[in-house]
């Protein structure tokens, strides 16, 4: 699923609103339909366009008072496959989030299940969290997954919030050996400035390199920092993400990133809000730590809120790839709309 800041804000608002529904002990139901037309032109692979589902989901949230000052909560969110197509296999097919937890003003909150990880949410790389389609944007180097997570977030101590997460990967789930990858983070907010520092141990890197026990397994840590500063309608932010390469790692020879290669990645962005309109301009650059691949991406977005439940957008992106042996330029336009409730 595409997880944008807007979609996250919608879900958060829905979850907060669910408290009112608890008088009747009924869950809150929410969802969205996301359609996009995307057209890409590569000087290596040619041009192609398609109408696509960009992350349609439906979900339920619920919360209730356990005792004075302590609340229990849950969330389950399901993804729709190919909402633009009709027929078998295009309905609710994937689980995106499902967790339960407790929270209180005195101790913060703890929850268990499948959810966005601390590294993802606090770094806020633009592919995951900002641009709607983000077909060309690079993603963060952290590889700890979103399932089997136990996460904790402290209350704010004068603007400082501490976070931690651990993932339990057991041999019973098909891993070569048990592993417990973890993430740690801290966020400090003061006035219009928010700064975050996070790390991921990458001890369960099954996404890119076969998991613990495989020959190319790499558990080099990922480290990230992120800054955001708000000046009235203008928001400026930047992030830096890095991970060292595994010993002896070499570039995979194409224009994609691999966890064992490691990488350094930086992004800067400006956002301006003007009434119902939002305008964004971002630049990202990434290169592998092992050797070879260098990428830079320029992205422009114009978004218009048609109503309180509908917005439309246009995105223009250009990505340049170079791996020492070949180069590629890709230009992309995305036009889409999201209806949410």
QUIBEL-V113187 format. One line per field, one symbol per residue. psi: psi as a letter, one per 20 degrees, with the letter a starting at -180 (. if undefined). burial: # if it has 9 or more other ideal C-beta (glycine too) atoms within 8 Angstrom, else .. A space follows every 10 residues. Layout:
# QUIBEL-V113187
psi=???
burial=???
This chain:
# QUIBEL-V113187
psi=qpnrhghghg hghgghihhh iihjkqrppr rqpoqqpppq opjgjaqqqq pqpkkprqrp qqqqogrpip pqrrqppqqp pmiiqqrqjk bohqpgqorq rqqqhhicqp qqbprprggg hhgkqhghif qggliiqqrq ipjpairkpo qqprrpnkip pqqqqppooq hijjqhqqqm qrqqqppppo cjpppqpqqp hkilmighki rpiqhjppkp qqqqqqqppp ndippprqqp pqpqqqpjqr qiiakqqqhi hrrppqqqqp pppncjqppq pqpqpqqqhf qfpppqpppp ppppohaijp qqrpppqppp qpjhhqqppp pqppprqppq .
burial=.###.###.# #..##.##.. ##.....#.# ########## ##........ .######### ####.....# ########## #.#......# ....###.#. ####...### #####.#### ########## ########.# ######..## ####.....# #######.#. ....#...## #########. ..######## ######..## ##.#.##### ########## ...####### ###.##..#. #.....#### ########## ##....#### ########## .######.## #####....# ########## ###....### ########.# .
